[in-house]
């Protein structure tokens, strides 16, 4: 093989590897949580629970504040299929209003802004 052929093959190989890493999202940099991810994970680590119902507009608003980070929140769905009554876990916990945030030492009824959740729980929102 000529020098030119070897260089072309190496160039294509390097380009292919670089493209593969770029497409798969592997950059060598550590993944960093968004502030909402970090808050949601911290709330869950501290045992904070969010009780809500799928038909509750205030609960939907609370979920929207977290966006995709809501997946990390410890959430208990209190609505039961068929629309009457309440899930046993919610009844057992004495939940009477939605949304309810249970901090273990205190409960807060209603939508909480993320900065208020951070302050109440001691979790960072940066």
The 8 nearest C-alpha neighbors of each residue, nearest first, counted from 0:
[[1, 4, 2, 5, 3, 6, 8, 7],
 [0, 2, 4, 3, 5, 6, 7, 8],
 [1, 3, 5, 4, 6, 0, 7, 8],
 [2, 4, 6, 1, 5, 7, 0, 8],
 [5, 3, 7, 1, 6, 2, 8, 0],
 [4, 6, 8, 2, 7, 3, 9, 1],
 [7, 5, 9, 3, 4, 8, 10, 2],
 [6, 8, 10, 4, 5, 9, 3, 11],
 [7, 9, 5, 11, 10, 6, 12, 4],
 [10, 8, 12, 6, 11, 7, 13, 5],
 [11, 9, 7, 13, 12, 8, 6, 14],
 [12, 10, 14, 8, 9, 13, 15, 7],
 [11, 13, 9, 15, 10, 14, 8, 16],
 [12, 14, 16, 10, 15, 11, 9, 17],
 [15, 13, 11, 17, 12, 16, 18, 10],
 [14, 16, 18, 12, 13, 17, 11, 19],
 [15, 17, 19, 13, 18, 14, 12, 20],
 [18, 16, 14, 20, 19, 15, 13, 21],
 [19, 17, 21, 15, 16, 20, 14, 22],
 [20, 18, 16, 22, 21, 17, 15, 23],
 [19, 21, 25, 23, 17, 18, 22, 24],
 [22, 20, 18, 24, 19, 23, 17, 25],
 [21, 23, 19, 24, 20, 18, 25, 17],
 [22, 24, 20, 21, 25, 19, 18, 26],
 [25, 23, 21, 22, 26, 20, 19, 27],
 [26, 24, 20, 23, 27, 21, 22, 28],
 [27, 25, 28, 24, 20, 21, 29, 23],
 [26, 28, 25, 29, 24, 30, 20, 21],
 [29, 27, 26, 30, 25, 31, 24, 20],
 [30, 28, 31, 27, 26, 25, 32, 24],
 [29, 31, 28, 32, 27, 33, 26, 25],
 [30, 32, 29, 33, 28, 37, 34, 36],
 [33, 31, 36, 37, 34, 30, 35, 38],
 [32, 34, 36, 35, 37, 31, 68, 125],
 [35, 33, 37, 125, 124, 36, 38, 32],
 [34, 36, 38, 33, 37, 68, 65, 39],
 [37, 35, 68, 33, 39, 34, 38, 32],
 [36, 38, 34, 40, 35, 39, 32, 41],
 [37, 39, 35, 41, 36, 40, 124, 122],
 [38, 40, 72, 42, 36, 71, 41, 37],
 [41, 39, 43, 37, 71, 42, 38, 36],
 [40, 42, 44, 38, 43, 39, 122, 37],
 [43, 41, 45, 39, 47, 40, 44, 38],
 [42, 44, 46, 40, 45, 41, 73, 47],
 [43, 45, 41, 46, 42, 40, 47, 39],
 [46, 44, 42, 43, 47, 41, 120, 102],
 [45, 47, 43, 44, 48, 42, 102, 103],
 [46, 48, 102, 42, 43, 101, 45, 103],
 [49, 47, 101, 73, 100, 74, 46, 50],
 [48, 50, 100, 74, 99, 73, 75, 101],
 [51, 49, 75, 99, 98, 74, 76, 100],
 [52, 50, 98, 97, 76, 58, 77, 75],
 [51, 53, 78, 77, 55, 76, 54, 58],
 [52, 54, 55, 78, 51, 76, 58, 59],
 [53, 55, 52, 56, 78, 58, 59, 51],
 [54, 56, 58, 52, 57, 53, 59, 97],
 [57, 55, 59, 58, 60, 54, 53, 61],
 [58, 56, 60, 59, 55, 110, 61, 98],
 [59, 57, 61, 55, 60, 56, 98, 51],
 [58, 60, 56, 62, 57, 61, 63, 55],
 [59, 61, 57, 63, 58, 62, 56, 64],
 [62, 60, 58, 64, 59, 63, 110, 57],
 [61, 63, 59, 60, 64, 65, 69, 58],
 [64, 62, 66, 60, 65, 61, 59, 69],
 [65, 63, 61, 62, 66, 60, 113, 112],
 [66, 64, 69, 68, 63, 62, 35, 67],
 [67, 65, 63, 68, 64, 69, 62, 35],
 [66, 68, 69, 70, 65, 63, 36, 71],
 [69, 67, 36, 70, 65, 66, 71, 35],
 [70, 68, 65, 72, 71, 67, 66, 62],
 [69, 71, 68, 72, 67, 39, 73, 66],
 [72, 70, 69, 39, 40, 68, 73, 36],
 [73, 71, 39, 69, 74, 70, 43, 40],
 [72, 74, 48, 43, 49, 71, 75, 47],
 [75, 73, 49, 72, 50, 48, 76, 51],
 [74, 76, 50, 77, 49, 51, 73, 48],
 [77, 75, 51, 52, 78, 50, 74, 53],
 [76, 78, 86, 52, 85, 89, 51, 75],
 [79, 77, 52, 85, 76, 86, 53, 82],
 [78, 80, 86, 85, 82, 81, 77, 84],
 [81, 79, 82, 78, 83, 84, 86, 85],
 [80, 82, 83, 79, 84, 78, 85, 86],
 [81, 83, 80, 79, 78, 84, 85, 54],
 [84, 82, 81, 79, 85, 80, 78, 86],
 [85, 83, 79, 82, 86, 78, 81, 77],
 [84, 86, 77, 78, 79, 87, 90, 89],
 [85, 87, 77, 89, 88, 79, 78, 90],
 [88, 86, 90, 89, 91, 85, 77, 92],
 [87, 89, 91, 86, 90, 92, 77, 75],
 [88, 90, 92, 94, 87, 86, 91, 77],
 [91, 89, 87, 93, 92, 88, 94, 86],
 [90, 92, 88, 89, 93, 87, 94, 86],
 [91, 93, 89, 90, 94, 88, 87, 95],
 [94, 92, 90, 91, 95, 89, 88, 96],
 [93, 95, 89, 92, 90, 96, 99, 50],
 [96, 94, 93, 97, 90, 89, 99, 92],
 [97, 95, 94, 98, 99, 108, 109, 51],
 [98, 96, 99, 51, 109, 50, 108, 58],
 [97, 99, 51, 109, 58, 50, 108, 96],
 [100, 98, 108, 50, 97, 107, 49, 109],
 [99, 101, 49, 107, 106, 48, 50, 108],
 [102, 100, 106, 48, 103, 47, 105, 99],
 [103, 101, 47, 105, 104, 106, 100, 48],
 [102, 104, 101, 105, 47, 46, 106, 48],
 [103, 105, 102, 106, 101, 47, 120, 107],
 [106, 104, 102, 103, 101, 107, 100, 119],
 [107, 105, 101, 100, 102, 108, 99, 104],
 [106, 108, 100, 99, 109, 101, 105, 102],
 [109, 107, 99, 98, 100, 106, 97, 96],
 [108, 110, 98, 99, 111, 97, 107, 57],
 [109, 111, 61, 57, 98, 112, 108, 58],
 [112, 110, 115, 116, 113, 109, 61, 107],
 [111, 113, 115, 114, 116, 110, 64, 61],
 [112, 114, 116, 115, 117, 111, 64, 124],
 [113, 115, 117, 116, 112, 118, 124, 111],
 [116, 114, 118, 112, 117, 113, 119, 111],
 [117, 115, 113, 119, 114, 118, 120, 111],
 [116, 118, 122, 114, 115, 120, 119, 121],
 [117, 119, 115, 121, 116, 120, 114, 122],
 [120, 118, 116, 117, 121, 115, 122, 102],
 [121, 119, 122, 117, 118, 116, 42, 102],
 [120, 122, 118, 117, 119, 123, 116, 42],
 [121, 123, 117, 120, 41, 38, 124, 42],
 [124, 122, 117, 125, 38, 121, 37, 34],
 [125, 123, 34, 38, 117, 122, 114, 35],
 [124, 34, 123, 33, 35, 37, 38, 114]]
